[in-house]
Amino acid sequence: MPAIIDCLVSALHVRCMCTAVTGTVGTEGFRLQLARCTSFCFGHERHSRQLRIARIADLLDLMKRRHTSRVKEIRTPLPILEQSVLECNVGRIAGFAPMGLDVLTSAEFKGRAFKFSRGNADVVVLPLSTLEELSGLPATIASPHGALEHDLLGPYTGLDVILENRMHHVIVQRRLTPRLGTLLPDLQLEFEDAFEKYFPRVGDTWTRFQPFKVLGKIIAQLSARALVGTAFCRDPVWLDISVNYTENLFKTIVVLRMFPPWMHPFISRLLPSWWSGFGYLRKAKMLLGPKIQELIDLSDAGKWSPGDDPADFNVLSWLVEAAKGKDRNPGALAHVEVLLALASVHTTLLRVVNVLYDLTSNPIYLQELSAELDAIGGHGWSYSSYNDLKALDSFIRESQRLSPPTITGLKRLFKEPYTFSSPGSEGLQIPRGTYVCLPTMTIENDPAHTPDPASFDGLRSYRLRQTHGQEDGHQFSQVEPSNLGFGYGKSACPGRFFASLIVKMTMVKLLRNYDFKFVPGQGRPKNYIIHEFLFPWPWDQMLLKNKSPIVLSS
């Protein structure tokens, strides 16, 4: 592998020194030349290093010519940042400088649409004034699934299936969410089992642990009960897939986005994460496939359908029932399950870890939160009691405002040309093929919507809910024009209520049983930004011990 990388770097140097080659390459000619070049570079025959470098340079040039022949220039009368928002990607990997966030929060572009260059594509950032109109556009004009597939490099991560199969969105929204109350006892059993297995056993002395790593395993098992049911929720192979597929996917995305699309077919094959990611997909199909086929056969014979038995309350059963045509096969449904694990485990974990960090950074809230837990959970926990935790809900929402999983949202890929008519954005023309987003973190931290946004106010939303008529508003799982962490409108995240429940279950357990503090001299672990993704470092450590009694003031 080092020799291949060495050749690749040298080839890139050669390519940069060459004059751009124009012209087009036909499909068959492209395939033939690609096969010849790859065979020469990576075949068994011995060739000199110089010849291999020359052939790799030819290969990269061939791929660029092929890409250029299929891409039309997009012209849009928008402010263009000559300096890429996400430039110096190698430096960002080493130091994670938040350059993108600085540009998105710049007053110069507030309320305006502008375009910047990402390593692998151009991005049009829309102002908040387009929110209602954008969220109401049909997918035939502005596709959220197309944007997600584009964003996460579907052909190179397995995310392209999201364009072919969208059953999961409806099933989570219409089947899982209404049954969360009934499913809660089973979720609590899984939660306790996972906690017993993975959480460190501590006493009255401070013990180090890695929150990201430990809580990731617990959340994976908890999510698995809802996604794949009792047959697989404790299966070590599935739990490994649901955690490590995601890690390898993001490794692949981070690297590939540093290169233009015409290089992705070549670069991806050099990445161990690419091979590992598709290896996890194959494992998932081998693991879940036989059970899925069994359910399909029983369903086709009229001998089974998911009923009111809580054992059938899982997405796997509902997918089998709903799948039609080409989607009704074990491979496709297992693939969808992996993508659902990606969505549920990773983003929920990011929220839980940041809530824990923020709570440790702001111990003044411990007394009020503990008092709320004692008052509401004194007779056991139900779905409604978790929903009654208004102070904790407010704290979680405030944490997400300052530490969201991504700094942009409302992503769309335009399938047709479109002209906005919203006040403040009248006449804004978006060409076909344009990828757009909103600067959601910037919007949520705008002083116009959030007073004193730089300050952490854990009871900010709690106080707003004390206003008459707002008792049920400003919740963590709600979508509002100034709270876009879960999207907005009809394409808002359908799993946000499930995520809210998991975060609250986890924080209730931690609050009632443990004390936490940061490693001396280090303070709150910071979040890092790569591209638009914001996340805590997975190997950061904290200290914990059994909880000391809290003396509540009268």
Buried (B, 14 or more C-beta within 10 A) or exposed (E): EEEBEEBBEBBBEBBEEEEEEEEEBEEEEBEEBBEBBBEBBEEEEEEEEEEBBBBBBBBBBBBBBBBBEEEEEEEBEBEEBEEBBBBBBEEBEEEBBBBBBEBBBEEEBBEBBBBBBBBBEBBBBBBBBBBEBBBEBEBEBBBBBBBBBBBBBBEBBBBBBBBEBBBBBEBBBEBBBEBBEEBBEBBBEBBEBBBEEBBEEBEEEBEEBBBBBBBBBBBBBBBBBBBBBBBBBBBEBBBBBBBBBBBBBBBBBBBBBBBBBBBBBBBBEEBEBBEBBBBBBEBBBEBBBEBBBEBBEEBEEEEBEBEEEBEBBBBBBBBBBBBEEEBBBBBBBBBBBBBBBBBBBBBBBBBBBBBBBBBBBBEEBBEBBBBBBEEBBEEEBBBEBBBBBBBBBBBBBBBBBBBBBBBBBBBBBBBBEBEBEBEEBEEBBBBEBBBBBBBBBBBBBBEEBBEEBEEBBBBBBBEEBEEEEEEEEBBBBBBEEBBBBBBBBEBBBBBBBBBBBBBBBBBBBBBEEBBBEBEEEEEBBBBBBBBBBBBBBEEBBBBBBEBEEBEEEE
